[in-house]
Each structure stands twice: as C-alpha cells, then as structure tokens.
Amino acid sequence: MAFSSIAVTSAAYAQRSVSIIRDAEIEALVRDYTTPILRAAGLSRSGIEIVIVNDRSFNAFVDGRRIFVNAGALMTSETPNEIIGVLAHETGHLAGGHQERLRGQLARAQTMAIVASLLGMGAVAAAAATNSDGLGKAGMGMAAGGPEMARRSILGYQRGEEVTADRMAVSYLEATGQSAQGMLKTFSRFQSALALAGTRVDPYQVSHPMPRERIANLETLAKKSPHFDRRDPPALQLRHDLMRAKIAVHMQGAQAAARMMRNPDPLVSQYMTALSAYTNGNPRDAVTRAQALAKKQPQNAYFHELLGDSYLKANMASEAANAYKKAMQLDKSNSGLIRVSYGRALLATGNPGNVKAATRILREGLDKDPGNITGYRFLAQAYGQMGEIGEAELATAEGHYHGGNLLEARIFAARAQTRLVKGSPSWIRAQDIINQKKRN
C-alpha cells in the first residue's frame, strides 16, 4: 500500500477517533529525522512511536510515548530542517515529562478553583449574616472568578512549558549538528498567518507563546550555533520533496501538488505524475510511469513499491508480487507494510503454490507491525485457503483486537479456540484476547 489513510489502526487511536496515515516511505523518512533527536534527548531506548495524522493543518503533539505529527506539517515544511525542528520540540515535551507535570498542574488548578469558590460562598454567607451588600458582591465575584483564575493559571503554565521545549529543541539540534533555522522559519510562518488573518489574540488566553515572542526568545541562541547556516544534504532534501509530493497528490490532487512544489526536481515531477496516474488515472498508465521511475532509480524501494501497487490495481498480481519482493529487499527500514503488500499480492495470484509463502510473509509483516489491521484480513484469508480455520479465526480476532473492537475480538478468539489444540501458543493467545480488559 503506497499510501493509505485509515480511521484506526489500533485501540489506542480508536478511542480518540484519530485518523492516521500509513505509508512505508513517509514513516521511514520521519523515523530517520527523529532517531538522532531521540538519541540526543536520551530517549532512543524508550520505544517512542511516530504517528502520522491525516490532517492538513500544521500541527504536532505528544501523547504517552507517541509523537503525533500532522501530514499537513510534513507537506508544508519546505526543508527537512523545518520538520526536524518540530520533532525536536515535541521530543522536548517528552524528555521534560511535561504531560505528567501538566496533569499535576491541572489537579492543583482544580483545587485552587474549588478553594476560591468556597471562600467566595463563605463571604456571601457572612454578608447575609451581617447584612453587608458590598461583602456579598465581593463574595460572588470570588466564587465566579475561581474557575477563570484556574484556567489562566493552566494557560500560563503551558506557555512556560512551550518555551522550555523550544530551548530543549535547540539543544538537541546543536548536539546533532543541525541548524535551528527551520524552527525560526516555522514560527515566522505562524506569525505571517496571524497577520494575514487580521486576528487579534490575547497572549494570556492561549496555551502557546505568540510566534513573535518565540522568535525573540530563540533567535539569539540559534544564531550562536556554528551549525546555524548548515543546509540539509541534497539527497535528504530530495527524499523530503518526494514525501511532500506524495502527501500533496493524495490529499489535494496533482494540480494542487504542482502549485505547492514550485519548480521541483524533475524526479519529483515524474513521481507526482506517476502517483496521480495511480490514484486517479489509468492503471496501465500508472504501471508504465512507475516502471520509468524504477528504471531511473533502481535502488529506490518505494518506486518499486509504487510499481507493485500499480500492477495490483491493473490486476497483474504476479508482476505485483515481483515488484513488492524487490521493494522488500531494498527497503532499509524493514517495513512490515511492504511485507504485507507482498503477501497480499502472492495471494492475489490465485496460485495454490504461493499460499504457504504468502502466509509466512504476512506473518513476518504483522510481527513487525502488529497494528496493521488490513494485514490480519489477508492473513485470515491465507490460513482459510490452507484449511487452518482455527488460525484464520485467530487472525480475524487479532484484527478486531488491534482495531479496538474488543467484543468482536473475543467472539472470534472463542471460535478459534474450538479449532485449536488446547495449550498451544495460538490457543493461549486466543485466551489472552478473551481475558483482555478494555484498554484506556
């Protein structure tokens, strides 16, 4: 699957109704951006996951041990350095434990609001006892103002944490030999957007410092770095542009993508045309264009992946399987997504001799990427064709489980157990799903 936007790929996202994007090329590039930053922050062994959100706005945020970055932020950033700055900022939030501290601050603010309300109501009671109209009005004001005081306290606290994360980001960029210029450009973009909108913003009513303030806080620090004028390597810039083109074609269409890219590298233009043919054009035309890309860059795993996608769309399953196999061999990120595509294509050939291999490949892909719901459907199909109905039922249960549908997962796990050997690893896994409680 060259690029898929799916509503949910795991229960963790299902409960938040987050629509995410899965794509081997995009995920590999963002991981390459993030890995040095996480290492500099001391988080390289913390199992931090990067999630691409299907949203056109420029935003990123953290939740638990995940960094969520909007596709719009990846698409809008003109250089790798810009998005690396964003990822460094979010890493600062994780390294600083800002989420846990914010929860503590929220609890304190709630207490402050309650105390203010109680004091206010006490003053109202005292006013009633003494027949003091002025004291009563003051008490009512205290009671009403408690929640507002708490809200302003939280916003002020969040602004402080944003400043801290900005400074931590600069330190990570410095440690990895990268420039903070991209961060400044991002804040300048935010400032321009505010100016164009003509919106008047009360700086005390927002959770982030104003862009102008953030630039002022960081500019001197950033310019002191010997890496400030360092540019992204051309090969990395090309990968970034290819990623931007892919997102833009899928989210906005080929014409909008061409306007956004502004005189791109010829290879990027060729990629956009091939992607457009794949998403909206003739599948045979898509095959021809993807073949030309793979011929121009034979070591590019994702051009071969697009060729596999195009073959599959043109109902040429054997050719698709060969293209996916080549992509899998070339893919340095070892993506489970490409493996699942390869296994799917093997099944689509309709050749009984390919089913066992497809099952193995699909299993490997899902071991690397357990949250790939679609992959479990193909795995269930493969086991079904092999006559292993218990394993097929278990694969279906796994798909429901990782999709957050615990009731259906338990039903299929129970069905699987009736056909599995009691005490076997698969039977035990089915029991684990049956016993699983609803996840927060």
C-alpha positions, 0 to 999 in steps of 0.5 A, spaced: 500 500 500 503 506 497 499 510 501 493 509 505 489 513 510 485 509 515 480 511 521 484 506 526 489 502 526 489 500 533 485 501 540 489 506 542 487 511 536 480 508 536 478 511 542 480 518 540 477 517 533 484 519 530 485 518 523 492 516 521 496 515 515 500 509 513 505 509 508 512 505 508 516 511 505 513 517 509 514 513 516 521 511 514 523 518 512 520 521 519 523 515 523 530 517 520 529 525 522 527 523 529 532 517 531 538 522 532 533 527 536 531 521 540 538 519 541 540 526 543 534 527 548 536 520 551 530 517 549 532 512 543 531 506 548 524 508 550 520 505 544 517 512 542 512 511 536 511 516 530 504 517 528 502 520 522 495 524 522 491 525 516 490 532 517 492 538 513 493 543 518 500 544 521 500 541 527 504 536 532 503 533 539 505 528 544 501 523 547 504 517 552 510 515 548 507 517 541 509 523 537 503 525 533 505 529 527 500 532 522 501 530 514 499 537 513 506 539 517 510 534 513 507 537 506 508 544 508 515 544 511 519 546 505 526 543 508 527 537 512 530 542 517 523 545 518 520 538 520 526 536 524 525 542 528 518 540 530 520 533 532 525 536 536 520 540 540 515 535 541 521 530 543 522 536 548 515 535 551 517 528 552 524 528 555 521 534 560 515 529 562 511 535 561 504 531 560 505 528 567 507 535 570 501 538 566 496 533 569 499 535 576 498 542 574 491 541 572 489 537 579 492 543 583 488 548 578 482 544 580 483 545 587 485 552 587 478 553 583 474 549 588 478 553 594 476 560 591 469 558 590 468 556 597 471 562 600 467 566 595 460 562 598 463 563 605 463 571 604 456 571 601 454 567 607 457 572 612 454 578 608 447 575 609 449 574 616 451 581 617 447 584 612 453 587 608 451 588 600 458 590 598 461 583 602 456 579 598 458 582 591 465 581 593 463 574 595 460 572 588 465 575 584 470 570 588 466 564 587 465 566 579 472 568 578 475 561 581 474 557 575 477 563 570 483 564 575 484 556 574 484 556 567 489 562 566 493 559 571 493 552 566 494 557 560 500 560 563 503 554 565 503 551 558 506 557 555 512 556 560 512 549 558 512 551 550 518 555 551 522 550 555 521 545 549 523 550 544 530 551 548 530 543 549 529 543 541 535 547 540 539 543 544 538 537 541 539 540 534 546 543 536 548 536 539 546 533 532 549 538 528 543 541 525 541 548 524 535 551 528 533 555 522 527 551 520 524 552 527 525 560 526 522 559 519 516 555 522 514 560 527 515 566 522 510 562 518 505 562 524 506 569 525 505 571 517 498 567 518 496 571 524 497 577 520 494 575 514 488 573 518 487 580 521 486 576 528 487 579 534 489 574 540 490 575 547 497 572 549 494 570 556 488 566 553 492 561 549 496 555 551 502 557 546 507 563 546 505 568 540 510 566 534 513 573 535 515 572 542 518 565 540 522 568 535 525 573 540 526 568 545 530 563 540 533 567 535 539 569 539 541 562 541 540 559 534 544 564 531 550 562 536 550 555 533 556 554 528 551 549 525 546 555 524 547 556 516 548 548 515 543 546 509 540 539 509 544 534 504 541 534 497 539 527 497 535 528 504 532 534 501 530 530 495 527 524 499 523 530 503 520 533 496 518 526 494 514 525 501 511 532 500 509 530 493 506 524 495 502 527 501 500 533 496 497 528 490 493 524 495 490 529 499 489 535 494 490 532 487 496 533 482 494 540 480 494 542 487 501 538 488 504 542 482 502 549 485 505 547 492 512 544 489 514 550 485 519 548 480 521 541 483 526 536 481 524 533 475 524 526 479 519 529 483 515 531 477 515 524 474 513 521 481 507 526 482 505 524 475 506 517 476 502 517 483 496 521 480 496 516 474 495 511 480 490 514 484 486 517 479 488 515 472 489 509 468 492 503 471 496 501 465 498 508 465 500 508 472 504 501 471 508 504 465 510 511 469 512 507 475 516 502 471 520 509 468 521 511 475 524 504 477 528 504 471 531 511 473 532 509 480 533 502 481 535 502 488 529 506 490 524 501 494 518 505 494 518 506 486 518 499 486 513 499 491 509 504 487 510 499 481 507 493 485 501 497 487 500 499 480 500 492 477 495 490 483 490 495 481 491 493 473 490 486 476 497 483 474 498 480 481 504 476 479 508 482 476 505 485 483 508 480 487 515 481 483 515 488 484 513 488 492 519 482 493 524 487 490 521 493 494 522 488 500 529 487 499 531 494 498 527 497 503 532 499 509 527 500 514 524 493 514 517 495 513 512 490 515 507 494 510 511 492 504 511 485 507 504 485 507 503 488 500 507 482 498 503 477 501 497 480 499 499 480 492 502 472 492 495 471 494 492 475 489 495 470 484 490 465 485 496 460 485 495 454 490 503 454 490 504 461 493 499 460 499 504 457 504 509 463 502 504 468 502 502 466 509 509 466 512 510 473 509 504 476 512 506 473 518 513 476 518 509 483 516 504 483 522 510 481 527 513 487 525 507 491 525 502 488 529 497 494 528 496 493 521 489 491 521 488 490 513 494 485 514 490 480 519 484 480 513 489 477 508 492 473 513 485 470 515 484 469 508 491 465 507 490 460 513 482 459 510 485 457 503 490 452 507 484 449 511 487 452 518 480 455 520 482 455 527 488 460 525 484 464 520 479 465 526 485 467 530 487 472 525 480 475 524 480 476 532 487 479 532 484 484 527 478 486 531 483 486 537 488 491 534 482 495 531 479 496 538 473 492 537 474 488 543 467 484 543 468 482 536 475 480 538 473 475 543 467 472 539 472 470 534 478 468 539 472 463 542 471 460 535 478 459 534 479 456 540 474 450 538 479 449 532 485 449 536 489 444 540 488 446 547 495 449 550 498 451 544 501 458 543 495 460 538 490 457 543 493 461 549 493 467 545 486 466 543 485 466 551 489 472 552 484 476 547 478 473 551 481 475 558 483 482 555 480 488 559 478 494 555 484 498 554 484 506 556 
